[in-house]
Amino acid sequence: MNEDELPRPPYPADLLADLHAGALDEEVAERLWPLVREDSDAMAVLDALGAVQERLRGLADPDAPGEPMPAEVAMRLDDAVLGAVRAHRRRRRMFAGAVVGAAAAVVAVVAVVVVGGVGFPGPDSSTEGPVTPIAEGPDDAAALEPDTLRSLVGSTDLGPLSDDRALADCLAANGIDPAGPVLGSRTIEYGDRDAVVLLVPGGVPPQLTAVVVGTGCDATHPETLYVTSIG
Amino acid sequence: MRIFGGIAKIAVSDAELLAAHAAGDDQAFATLLRRHYDHLWKVARRTSYSPEDAADALQEALLSAHRTASSFRADAAVRSWLHTIVVNACLDRIRRNRARPTVPLYLEDGDEPRTERNHIAEVETALDVEAALEALPDDQRVAVVTVDIEGYSIREAARRLGVPEGTVKSRCARGRYKLAVLLGDLRDPGNRT
């Protein structure tokens, strides 16, 4: 825009609003500002825009009055939150039970080895036993071990979350940015539920986060079954 | 388990309710959230395109708050923490809806509702700011709310909303200008052009 193309007073209000908001091309704005400052009508518009911003900032006051939450929304939120709290507690109890069970099993094995003495023919670690499939659930410790989870990087098995939108909704519901990458995935059984392990970047690289969600996970039902950080 | 049942919950602080939640009181977290419902609703409404979106975003936000409650720092104000989660959930929801190849729920920049000019003409100039905000097209209102009320930088607002920074700036420009007219600080849009 050369000198002749620059607008002259009276300046259009929408141009002034763009100038005020920094929405104009930088070079144009630099040339326009001195002209506008010379025009009292234009400056009155800019002052009014500044005053609007000031009034808007007043709404940031948390005690500024507003319309109360409709009862039906409050009831819906109450149900959702209470449901999530109770589901979380159930999962924790289940998990604690599994841990206690696993610990008891370890104690039993140790006891047998000790009682059996040095010569007791214990399990041969070189023997190729049946590989426990990941699909056995959370009480299969190997399924959620860091190495097992890391090995999921690059594999895609999303089951019902194969649809992009379903996956994005599920990620968002779990507080994970849907725009970010899913590094690996696998369908598993978690306890008695069909579930999907999603591997995503963790908070600090090279950390990873593995989230196990139920297959019904959607925008409003995160169905978070298990979350762990690796690395 | 229920520690803070009945009227006793009125006397306890937010931090105490969080502690009760951590200690296994099923009701404590819901009680804590309920204290802030009206504030969070106000925030969600002005940062969403519709009441339905506001309710959905709020539910996502509160469930997310529940998931991260254990890591919440007790020295930070609970309301500020919830407030931020709700604003981000609303903005993220707008971005996700925008990314979907469905019939647009709102009109793109430049295609404002046909009735808007009439609407502006009909609205009394002495509206309070909240009411004036409601009269703005959704995209302009959310831009103004995010930048001028919530204090997000242009860059952060653009990132959250999934639009270019220039779009946020021009939405703010139009929104502020219309607000100035609605609030009686400026004359009708046609007068200077």
Interface residues (C-beta under 8 A of the other chain):
Chain A: P10 Y11 P12 A13 D14 A17 D18 H20 A21 G22 A23 D41 V45 A48 L49 A51 V52 Q53 R55 L56 R57 G58 L59 A60 P62 A64 G66 E67 P68 M69 P70 V73 A74 R76 L77 D78 A80 V81 L82 A84 V85 R86 H88 R89 R165 A168 D169 A172 A173 N174 G175 D177 P178 A179 A219 T220 P222 T224 V227
Chain B: H21 G24 D26 Q27 F29 A30 L33 R34 Y37 D38 H39 L40 W41 K42 R45 R46 P51 A55 D56 L58 Q59 E60 L62 L63 S64 H66 R67 T68 R79 S80 H83 D92 R93 R95 R96 A99 R100 V129 E130 L133 V144 V145 D148 I149 E150 G151 I154 G162 G166 K169 S170 C172 A173 R174 R176 Y177 L179 A180 L183 D185 L186 P189 N191 R192 T193
